[in-house]
Amino acid sequence: MSTENVEFELTEEQRLVRSTAKDFAEKEVLPLARKVDHEHYFPKELIPKLSALGFLGVFVPEEFGGAELDFVSYSVIVEELARVCASTSVIVSAHNSLCIWPILNHASDEQKKRYLPKLASGESLGCFALSEPSTGSDAAAQTCMSKKEGDTWVINGVKNWVTNGPEADVCILFTMENPEEKHKGINAFIVDLKTTKGVSIGKKEDKLGICGSPTSSITFDNVELSNDQLLGTPGLGFKIAMSTLDGGRIGIASQAVGIARAALEDSLQYARERKAFGKPIGQHQSIQNHLADMSCSIDAARLMALSASRRKDAKLPYTRAAAQAKLFASEASVQCALKGIQIHGGYGYVREFNVERYLRDAKITEIYEGTSEIQRLVIASQLLKE
Ligand SMILES: Cc1cc2nc3c(=O)[nH]c(=O)nc-3n(C[C@H](O)[C@H](O)[C@H](O)COP(=O)(O)OP(=O)(O)OC[C@H]3O[C@@H](n4cnc5c(N)ncnc54)[C@H](O)[C@@H]3O)c2cc1C
C-alpha cells in the first residue's frame, strides 16, 4: 500500500529512513513475525541488525555512536517495524524513547558517556520502570522507596509490566523518597540490572498480544545505588517520567498506525481475491465502506503522529499533540483490526491469517504509556490550560 499521502511531508532524509526501515522490516523482521507471536519469541538475532541501521540509537548523537536522527524519523521507523511485527516495534520504542531519551535529556556527561554508546550499539538493551503492581495510571502513588543512607541510596519495592525487563541491561527506575511531597518526592535512577545486587527479574508475562515483547516485574531488595546513578536531581523523577511519556506516546501512535496499515493491506489483498455471490468481495459496497474507513483513519492517525513529532523536533509544546495522536491512532488501530477480521470472515478468526494477531497487538496501544481514559484527561487539562 502506498504511503504517498504523507510522503510529501517528509524531507529527503526522512524518506530515505522510511525506505530503509521498510526494506529491513520486510526482509529481516517479517520472516520472524509469526514465530515471534506464536512462540512468544524474543527476536534476539535482530538486535545487531537493528543497531547496524542506527535503530537502537535513533536520537543518540553521533559522538556516542548513534544515528542522530529526528523524532519524525523515529515515528517512521516505528511505523514500518510495527507494520510487520508489533513486538519488534515495541522492543525498539521502549529502548529508544523510554530509556535513551531520559538519559539524553537529564543525565550528566559522565552518565551519557557510560550508557549511550552501549545502548546505541545494542550491547545494552534499555527499559523503563514506572508502573507498580498497585499503581499504574496514578504514577504519583509510587511505593517503591529510595532512602538516602550516607552516600548510598537504598531501594526497596516492586515494579510491574516492564517492557524489555527480562532482557534489559539498563533500567530507568522511578522511586518514592518523600510520600508527603507526592509527585515532588519521586526520584529517577539509572540501574544496571544484570550486575546490581538485590535486583531480581520476575517471570515473563503471558500476554494477549505483542507476545515477543518480553514483559516482567522487577523486584528491588535492599538494592544499593551510588549517587552517580541518580538521574537528574532529587525530586525530579515525576517530571522526567511525564516528559518521557509525552515522547513515548508518539511512538505508540506510530506503532498503532503500523498495525492498522497491516490490517488494511491484508484486507485489500483478501478483498481482491475472495469471491462471494459471483464477484470479489471488494466489489460489494459494504466491504468498500470498511476499506475506505480504514484508509481515512490510518492517514489521519499518521498525520497526527507526524505532526506531534514535528512539534517535538521544533521544540514546540507537544503534550496535547502526543496524547491526541496516541488516543486517536490506538482507537483507530483497534477498529481497523476489527474491520480486517470482518473482511476476512471466518478466516479472520483463525491463526492461519495474520489479522487476528493485529487485533491482539493493537489492543495494547490503548493501554500502555497511559490508557485512553488518561489521554483524554491529559488532552482536556491541556486545553483548559492553553
Ligand atoms: C504489555 C504491557 C507493557 C507495559 N510496559 C510498561 C513499561 O515498560 N513500563 C512501565 O512503567 N509500565 C508499563 N506498562 C504499564 C502500563 O503503562 C499500565 O498498565 C497503564 O498505565 C495502566 O495502569 P494500570 O494497569 O495500573 O491500570 P489502572 O491505573 O489501575 O487503571 C484501571 C482502569 O481505570 C482507568 N482509570 C484509572 N484512573 C482513571 C482516571 N483518573 N480517570 C478515568 N479512568 C481512570 C484506566 O484508564 C483503566 O481503564 C505496561 C503494561 C502492559 C500491559
The ligand as an SDF file (V2000), in Angstrom:
LIG
                    3D

 53 58  0  0  0  0  0  0  0  0999 V2000
    2.2400   -5.2140   27.9050 C   0  0  0  0  0  0  0  0  0  0  0  0
    2.4490   -4.0550   28.8190 C   0  0  0  0  0  0  0  0  0  0  0  0
    3.6490   -3.3780   28.7830 C   0  0  0  0  0  0  0  0  0  0  0  0
    3.8710   -2.3120   29.6580 C   0  0  0  0  0  0  0  0  0  0  0  0
    5.1060   -1.6970   29.6740 N   0  0  0  0  0  0  0  0  0  0  0  0
    5.3930   -0.8270   30.6770 C   0  0  0  0  0  0  0  0  0  0  0  0
    6.7250   -0.3270   30.8610 C   0  0  0  0  0  0  0  0  0  0  0  0
    7.6450   -0.6320   30.0940 O   0  0  0  0  0  0  0  0  0  0  0  0
    6.9690    0.4730   31.9260 N   0  0  0  0  0  0  0  0  0  0  0  0
    6.0010    0.8390   32.7990 C   0  0  0  0  0  0  0  0  0  0  0  0
    6.2960    1.5880   33.7340 O   0  0  0  0  0  0  0  0  0  0  0  0
    4.7140    0.4180   32.6350 N   0  0  0  0  0  0  0  0  0  0  0  0
    4.4100   -0.4190   31.6120 C   0  0  0  0  0  0  0  0  0  0  0  0
    3.1120   -0.9030   31.4700 N   0  0  0  0  0  0  0  0  0  0  0  0
    2.0880   -0.4750   32.4050 C   0  0  0  0  0  0  0  0  0  0  0  0
    1.0120    0.3920   31.7640 C   0  0  0  0  0  0  0  0  0  0  0  0
    1.5310    1.6580   31.4410 O   0  0  0  0  0  0  0  0  0  0  0  0
   -0.1590    0.4350   32.7310 C   0  0  0  0  0  0  0  0  0  0  0  0
   -0.7610   -0.8520   32.6960 O   0  0  0  0  0  0  0  0  0  0  0  0
   -1.1630    1.5060   32.3850 C   0  0  0  0  0  0  0  0  0  0  0  0
   -0.6110    2.7850   32.5810 O   0  0  0  0  0  0  0  0  0  0  0  0
   -2.4400    1.3850   33.2230 C   0  0  0  0  0  0  0  0  0  0  0  0
   -2.1390    1.2370   34.5760 O   0  0  0  0  0  0  0  0  0  0  0  0
   -2.8240    0.0420   35.4190 P   0  0  0  0  0  0  0  0  0  0  0  0
   -2.6320   -1.2160   34.6400 O   0  0  0  0  0  0  0  0  0  0  0  0
   -2.3100    0.0840   36.7970 O   0  0  0  0  0  0  0  0  0  0  0  0
   -4.3490    0.3840   35.3890 O   0  0  0  0  0  0  0  0  0  0  0  0
   -5.1110    1.3500   36.4240 P   0  0  0  0  0  0  0  0  0  0  0  0
   -4.3840    2.6090   36.5770 O   0  0  0  0  0  0  0  0  0  0  0  0
   -5.4410    0.5790   37.6430 O   0  0  0  0  0  0  0  0  0  0  0  0
   -6.4410    1.6390   35.6030 O   0  0  0  0  0  0  0  0  0  0  0  0
   -7.5110    0.6870   35.5030 C   0  0  0  0  0  0  0  0  0  0  0  0
   -8.6340    1.3560   34.6830 C   0  0  0  0  0  0  0  0  0  0  0  0
   -9.0770    2.5470   35.3390 O   0  0  0  0  0  0  0  0  0  0  0  0
   -8.9580    3.6570   34.4690 C   0  0  0  0  0  0  0  0  0  0  0  0
   -8.5690    4.8530   35.2400 N   0  0  0  0  0  0  0  0  0  0  0  0
   -7.5880    4.9850   36.1520 C   0  0  0  0  0  0  0  0  0  0  0  0
   -7.5280    6.2390   36.6010 N   0  0  0  0  0  0  0  0  0  0  0  0
   -8.5060    6.9270   35.9670 C   0  0  0  0  0  0  0  0  0  0  0  0
   -8.9400    8.2780   35.9860 C   0  0  0  0  0  0  0  0  0  0  0  0
   -8.3530    9.2030   36.7670 N   0  0  0  0  0  0  0  0  0  0  0  0
   -9.9680    8.6370   35.1860 N   0  0  0  0  0  0  0  0  0  0  0  0
  -10.5650    7.7130   34.3730 C   0  0  0  0  0  0  0  0  0  0  0  0
  -10.1900    6.4180   34.3020 N   0  0  0  0  0  0  0  0  0  0  0  0
   -9.1640    6.0360   35.0800 C   0  0  0  0  0  0  0  0  0  0  0  0
   -7.8670    3.2580   33.4720 C   0  0  0  0  0  0  0  0  0  0  0  0
   -7.9700    4.0080   32.2680 O   0  0  0  0  0  0  0  0  0  0  0  0
   -8.1680    1.7800   33.2860 C   0  0  0  0  0  0  0  0  0  0  0  0
   -9.2290    1.6400   32.3700 O   0  0  0  0  0  0  0  0  0  0  0  0
    2.8630   -1.9210   30.5580 C   0  0  0  0  0  0  0  0  0  0  0  0
    1.6350   -2.6120   30.5670 C   0  0  0  0  0  0  0  0  0  0  0  0
    1.4350   -3.6700   29.7310 C   0  0  0  0  0  0  0  0  0  0  0  0
    0.1230   -4.4130   29.7990 C   0  0  0  0  0  0  0  0  0  0  0  0
  1  2  1  0
  2  3  1  0
  2 52  2  0
  3  4  2  0
  4  5  1  0
  4 50  1  0
  5  6  2  0
  6  7  1  0
  6 13  1  0
  7  8  2  0
  7  9  1  0
  9 10  1  0
 10 11  2  0
 10 12  1  0
 12 13  2  0
 13 14  1  0
 14 15  1  0
 14 50  1  0
 15 16  1  0
 16 17  1  0
 16 18  1  0
 18 19  1  0
 18 20  1  0
 20 21  1  0
 20 22  1  0
 22 23  1  0
 23 24  1  0
 24 25  2  0
 24 26  1  0
 24 27  1  0
 27 28  1  0
 28 29  2  0
 28 30  1  0
 28 31  1  0
 31 32  1  0
 32 33  1  0
 33 34  1  0
 33 48  1  0
 34 35  1  0
 35 36  1  0
 35 46  1  0
 36 37  1  0
 36 45  1  0
 37 38  2  0
 38 39  1  0
 39 40  1  0
 39 45  2  0
 40 41  1  0
 40 42  2  0
 42 43  1  0
 43 44  2  0
 44 45  1  0
 46 47  1  0
 46 48  1  0
 48 49  1  0
 50 51  2  0
 51 52  1  0
 52 53  1  0
M  END
$$$$
